[in-house]
Amino acid sequence: MTEARMRTVDYNLYYGSFKALTNVTLNIPVNRITAIIGPSGCGKSSLLRSFNRMNELIPGVRTTGEVFLDGENIFSKDVVELRKKVGMVFQRPNPFPKSVYDNVAYGPRIHGIRDKTILAEIVESSLKSAALWDEVKDNLGKSGLALSGGQQQRLCIARALAIEPEVVLMDEPASALDPVATLKIEELMEKLKQKYTIVIVTHNMQQAARVSDFTAFMLTDEQRSGNMIEFGPTTDIFTNPVDSRTEDYISGRFG
Amino acid sequence: MTGKQRLESVVKYVLMFSALMSILIVVMIGIFTFREAIPAFREIGIIKLLTGTVWRPGQGQYGILAMIAGSGLVTLGAVVIGVPLALGCAIFLSEIAPPAVKSIVRPSIELLAGIPSVVYGLFGMVVIVPLVRNIDVPGNTGFGLLSASIVLAVMILPTISSVSEYAIRSVPKRFREGSFAMGATKWETMTKVILPGARSGIMSAIILGLGRALGETIAMIMVIGNSVIIPFASTDNPLSIFLSRARTLTGNIAVEINYATGLHESALFATGVILFILIMLMNSSARMLIGRKKWEKK
């Protein structure tokens, strides 16, 4: 197995008195796509949002255990520095009500890049990486919200790439998109993994099977808390799962 | 038709009648004020009324420019003082304050909206005016534009603050998340994403506040000094214009209408019509801004 970019060790997450994740230990391999699958409410989004500490925006959140990025505990890191290295793409495309250009330049700008030529280069290369450049290059001043849903999501990917993260977290990035736009996002992920480590949460098992290299299967226990059931290469999980619960889920017996 | 259906349709017509009544009342007020103002518009002329610098009803001179300047300057002053304050309140309430603090601050701000304006006037006379009097400038009595602006700023604060807070809170959560996920701080998210996103709502809040400021009467009469003069700066510093006494359009009507007759009375009505149109324009433009949400436009 390849080296781990991110790692959780005995990680527990609480929303107030509710324990949403129990003892999650998971390795996220470098430059691979890792899919987190499981039925609704199993804590897969909560886990994903732990990697860039987005859960901390919710009042009453508490964690125990550890999460590492490149061997460094993310809870002892400055959260701004962490989020520069761990970007995120959300379920519903959320470009800012700004132009395409300003959306992509947002990250570099807040992290101190003022030089116009450098910004323009970053915007162009990020849009190219997100396979959106050809569609918007003549209209960078257009509002990000005027794009189609699929384009908006690629704009959000470009926005995340603009600060050169190491990891890109994707929370059901295609669930609000039509099949054609979904396919484009999947092809894009395939290209992005050469440079980035990708973690994707998805409801769609075909999608997980198609795009991911590794798959983590989660399930809730009797206390409705999310547990990591099985993790391994996607082909193994889908063709030869170790745990019977994984097999039941994969074969569509529940969830 | 069953009894139930009949009741439904009766209720429908009663409610429709109430709605129509309110429209009718606005139209009636417009028509009757305008009718009384016709002689003034005809004999003085709208241009002369608006641009005339002398208001001497006894000698047939009816220029309301001094009052326009008074109303304009006091409103400007109120906006300069009140808008930052109100926006501060709105941002604090929507983004920073913990629920316990919010539950104290928000009702207190709303309470400000319920205080009768004559009480604001009293407060202005016993607190603000004596304070302003301490500014050492010849002829400064404390009564004037500055005192009036301060009082007015407090009066428009609840309107601007509550409408702005609503605008800020209605910026979708996903923009915030998007910004935080980029490593932006709370402050950067506020100034670069949320406030620009709420801009049209905040603009309409300010315009609503302006409309309220322009219409305020009794509190202004009590602190502004009521001299019919075009406000002037009494020192080299142009800001000393705010220590000048003045009179507002509304104050002019309220002070003089009891003894005005003939053309004088009509000129006061004409002032009313101008105010009416101005405030109506402001409110409807504010409404238009509120109705337009950028992120919902496809």
Interface residues (C-beta under 8 A of the other chain):
Chain A: N52 M54 L57 V79 V80 E81 L82 R83 K84 G87 M88 F90 R92 N94 P95 F96 P97 K98 Y106 G107 I110 H111 S143 L145 A146 C156 R159 A160 I163
Chain B: P172 R174 F175 R176 E177 G178 S179 F180 A181 M182 G183 A184 T185 E188 K192 V193 P196 G197 K294 W295 K297 K298
